[in-house]
Amino acid sequence: MTAPATSFWRIAGMTYLQYANRAAGSVRAGLKEPLKSKLAAQGQFSYKVSSWTNGEQSPKVEIDTLDKAGKAV
């Protein structure tokens, strides 16, 4: 009996989302102008987040990078 097939991203210890993000980044890095600058503009984002404690809203924090996204609240 053979071992079940496993995706290489799982063998590397990555989630599928991490794999997809790295693959998309590699594709974006390999593009030539004007497509490269057009896609860079689409990748920008920002939003505001705040938390509620005892019925009081904390000040809103602007999120404009993925590094800040999980650490805001």
Backbone as ProteinMPNN parsed JSONL, in Angstrom:
{"seq_chain_A": "MTAPATSFWRIAGMTYLQYANRAAGSVRAGLKEPLKSKLAAQGQFSYKVSSWTNGEQSPKVEIDTLDKAGKAV", "coords_chain_A": {"N_chain_A": [[0.84, -1.182, 0.0], [0.547, 2.219, -0.813], [1.717, 5.416, 0.412], [-0.514, 8.099, 1.288], [-1.118, 10.824, -0.971], [0.279, 14.027, -0.441], [0.04, 17.517, -0.295], [2.652, 19.714, -1.394], [2.924, 22.151, -0.073], [1.847, 21.673, 2.405], [3.624, 19.799, 3.393], [5.819, 21.444, 3.625], [5.111, 22.834, 5.844], [3.346, 24.939, 5.728], [0.268, 26.816, 5.597], [-2.526, 26.657, 3.314], [-3.316, 29.239, 2.664], [-1.018, 30.776, 3.275], [0.712, 29.717, 1.364], [-0.641, 30.467, -1.014], [-0.498, 33.272, -0.805], [2.286, 33.687, -0.934], [2.802, 32.692, -3.504], [1.278, 34.454, -5.071], [2.638, 36.818, -4.501], [5.105, 36.268, -5.686], [4.368, 36.151, -8.373], [3.466, 38.794, -8.759], [5.897, 40.14, -8.31], [7.336, 39.382, -10.528], [6.178, 40.669, -12.661], [6.095, 43.059, -15.379], [6.28, 46.595, -16.022], [3.444, 48.255, -17.457], [1.781, 46.791, -15.815], [2.692, 46.006, -13.302], [2.695, 48.303, -11.611], [-0.009, 48.889, -11.706], [-1.237, 46.696, -10.431], [-0.059, 46.97, -7.935], [-1.31, 49.201, -6.911], [-3.878, 48.207, -6.547], [-3.511, 46.502, -4.438], [-3.424, 47.967, -2.12], [-4.881, 48.925, 0.992], [-7.1, 50.011, 3.611], [-8.585, 50.252, 6.832], [-10.629, 50.886, 9.72], [-10.626, 49.925, 13.141], [-12.131, 49.112, 16.239], [-12.584, 48.344, 19.723], [-15.059, 47.194, 22.085], [-15.787, 47.734, 25.463], [-17.507, 47.109, 28.34], [-19.693, 48.586, 27.354], [-18.494, 50.87, 26.349], [-16.823, 52.447, 23.702], [-13.596, 51.938, 22.441], [-10.896, 54.097, 21.292], [-10.68, 54.472, 17.723], [-8.549, 52.567, 15.641], [-6.423, 52.864, 12.918], [-5.935, 50.587, 10.325], [-3.557, 49.733, 8.084], [-1.718, 48.024, 7.061], [-0.871, 44.561, 6.652], [0.542, 43.589, 8.797], [-0.382, 45.017, 10.994], [-2.967, 44.149, 11.188], [-3.762, 41.865, 12.761], [-3.116, 42.672, 15.31], [-4.42, 44.852, 16.319], [-6.629, 45.118, 18.141]], "CA_chain_A": [[0.0, 0.0, 0.0], [1.353, 3.439, -0.906], [1.346, 6.508, 1.309], [-1.416, 9.045, 0.623], [-0.488, 12.01, -1.542], [0.177, 15.223, 0.385], [0.46, 18.718, -1.012], [3.983, 20.131, -0.975], [2.843, 23.281, 0.866], [1.594, 21.109, 3.729], [4.889, 19.187, 3.795], [6.708, 22.545, 3.999], [4.652, 23.414, 7.098], [2.579, 26.157, 5.468], [-1.149, 26.667, 5.302], [-2.791, 26.971, 1.908], [-3.351, 30.696, 2.529], [0.368, 31.238, 3.212], [1.219, 29.314, 0.052], [-1.268, 31.308, -2.043], [0.058, 34.621, -0.68], [3.656, 33.684, -1.471], [2.729, 32.503, -4.949], [0.8, 35.714, -5.657], [3.738, 37.776, -4.379], [6.103, 35.932, -6.704], [3.824, 36.566, -9.666], [3.504, 40.269, -8.794], [7.289, 40.583, -8.41], [7.826, 39.079, -11.861], [5.5, 41.448, -13.698], [6.752, 44.244, -15.921], [5.425, 47.78, -16.091], [2.656, 48.999, -16.477], [0.947, 45.913, -14.993], [3.214, 45.941, -11.939], [2.206, 49.445, -10.836], [-1.464, 48.8, -11.636], [-1.57, 45.721, -9.397], [0.384, 47.49, -6.64], [-2.353, 50.111, -6.439], [-5.021, 47.405, -6.118], [-3.181, 45.804, -3.211], [-3.461, 48.86, -0.965], [-6.15, 48.91, 1.696], [-7.098, 50.539, 4.978], [-9.859, 50.247, 7.53], [-10.501, 51.244, 11.126], [-11.18, 48.934, 14.044], [-12.153, 49.486, 17.651], [-13.211, 47.319, 20.557], [-16.044, 47.677, 23.042], [-15.647, 47.183, 26.801], [-18.521, 47.657, 29.256], [-20.533, 49.552, 26.656], [-17.702, 52.021, 25.905], [-16.011, 52.172, 22.528], [-12.22, 52.438, 22.505], [-10.563, 54.892, 20.102], [-10.489, 53.701, 16.494], [-7.173, 52.408, 15.189], [-6.402, 52.642, 11.473], [-5.166, 49.434, 9.867], [-3.189, 49.935, 6.685], [-0.805, 46.966, 6.647], [-1.251, 43.256, 7.167], [1.193, 43.399, 10.095], [-1.222, 45.624, 12.031], [-4.314, 43.605, 11.144], [-4.062, 40.961, 13.851], [-2.643, 43.209, 16.578], [-5.076, 46.132, 16.579], [-7.565, 45.173, 19.262]], "C_chain_A": [[0.887, 1.247, 0.0], [0.837, 4.49, 0.068], [0.421, 7.477, 0.578], [-0.652, 10.275, 0.119], [-0.743, 13.214, -0.636], [0.691, 16.399, -0.425], [1.808, 19.194, -0.482], [3.949, 21.293, -0.001], [2.573, 22.778, 2.269], [2.858, 20.444, 4.269], [5.866, 20.266, 4.267], [6.264, 23.231, 5.294], [3.881, 24.711, 6.929], [1.102, 25.813, 5.344], [-1.352, 27.004, 3.832], [-2.812, 28.484, 1.687], [-1.935, 31.277, 2.458], [0.977, 30.914, 1.856], [0.662, 30.222, -1.048], [-0.721, 32.732, -1.999], [1.477, 34.692, -1.23], [3.663, 33.536, -2.985], [2.279, 33.791, -5.636], [1.887, 36.781, -5.594], [4.819, 37.531, -5.416], [5.638, 36.358, -8.087], [3.881, 38.081, -9.796], [4.924, 40.782, -8.975], [7.847, 40.365, -9.815], [7.187, 39.881, -12.981], [6.34, 42.63, -14.153], [5.758, 45.396, -15.906], [4.617, 47.745, -17.376], [1.797, 48.114, -15.572], [1.394, 45.9, -13.53], [2.675, 47.093, -11.089], [0.684, 49.416, -10.709], [-1.895, 47.831, -10.529], [-1.128, 46.186, -8.01], [-0.671, 48.428, -6.055], [-3.58, 49.341, -5.947], [-4.771, 46.72, -4.787], [-3.231, 46.672, -1.965], [-4.844, 48.838, -0.339], [-5.999, 49.65, 3.012], [-8.51, 50.433, 5.527], [-9.6, 50.587, 8.985], [-11.2, 50.2, 11.977], [-11.151, 49.49, 15.465], [-12.823, 48.363, 18.431], [-14.164, 47.986, 21.543], [-15.819, 46.964, 24.378], [-16.639, 47.881, 27.718], [-19.352, 48.761, 28.612], [-19.811, 50.795, 26.178], [-16.818, 51.611, 24.724], [-14.618, 52.749, 22.719], [-11.939, 53.283, 21.263], [-10.306, 53.993, 18.89], [-9.019, 53.715, 16.1], [-7.209, 52.12, 13.704], [-5.457, 51.497, 11.141], [-4.847, 49.659, 8.398], [-2.106, 48.957, 6.197], [-1.275, 45.642, 7.248], [-0.616, 42.98, 8.525], [0.333, 43.934, 11.227], [-2.569, 44.911, 12.174], [-4.653, 42.709, 12.334], [-3.745, 41.512, 15.221], [-3.415, 44.439, 17.052], [-5.872, 46.165, 17.863], [-6.95, 44.592, 20.498]], "O_chain_A": [[1.869, 1.311, 0.739], [-0.319, 4.458, 0.491], [0.558, 7.659, -0.632], [0.334, 10.7, 0.721], [-1.85, 13.394, -0.128], [1.672, 16.276, -1.158], [2.085, 19.098, 0.714], [4.852, 21.422, 0.825], [3.024, 23.392, 3.237], [3.134, 20.516, 5.467], [6.646, 20.041, 5.193], [6.961, 24.116, 5.791], [3.769, 25.497, 7.869], [0.732, 24.681, 5.031], [-0.468, 27.564, 3.183], [-2.375, 28.962, 0.64], [-1.683, 32.18, 1.66], [1.676, 31.74, 1.268], [1.407, 30.689, -1.91], [-0.502, 33.338, -3.047], [1.831, 35.651, -1.915], [4.45, 34.19, -3.67], [2.835, 34.176, -6.665], [2.042, 37.564, -6.532], [5.387, 38.476, -5.963], [6.428, 36.869, -8.881], [4.299, 38.598, -10.832], [5.146, 41.747, -9.707], [8.742, 41.096, -10.242], [7.612, 39.783, -14.132], [7.185, 43.134, -13.414], [4.55, 45.192, -15.791], [5.127, 47.204, -18.357], [1.15, 48.621, -14.656], [0.565, 45.796, -12.626], [2.243, 46.87, -9.958], [0.143, 49.874, -9.702], [-2.822, 48.126, -9.775], [-1.757, 45.833, -7.013], [-0.894, 48.442, -4.844], [-4.251, 49.789, -5.017], [-5.72, 46.389, -4.076], [-3.093, 46.158, -0.855], [-5.854, 48.745, -1.037], [-4.882, 49.886, 3.47], [-9.494, 50.514, 4.791], [-8.451, 50.572, 9.428], [-12.233, 49.656, 11.588], [-10.25, 50.245, 15.833], [-13.539, 47.537, 17.864], [-14.078, 49.188, 21.797], [-15.678, 45.742, 24.421], [-16.612, 49.104, 27.854], [-19.675, 49.757, 29.259], [-20.451, 51.702, 25.646], [-16.16, 50.571, 24.749], [-14.466, 53.906, 23.11], [-12.674, 53.19, 20.28], [-9.779, 52.889, 19.025], [-8.337, 54.735, 16.209], [-7.94, 51.234, 13.262], [-4.324, 51.45, 11.62], [-5.748, 49.764, 7.566], [-1.64, 49.053, 5.061], [-1.998, 45.628, 8.244], [-1.168, 42.222, 9.323], [0.321, 43.358, 12.315], [-3.238, 45.066, 13.196], [-5.76, 42.805, 12.863], [-4.075, 40.873, 16.221], [-3.085, 45.006, 18.094], [-5.801, 47.143, 18.606], [-7.593, 44.552, 21.547]]}, "name": "protein", "num_of_chains": 1, "seq": "MTAPATSFWRIAGMTYLQYANRAAGSVRAGLKEPLKSKLAAQGQFSYKVSSWTNGEQSPKVEIDTLDKAGKAV"}
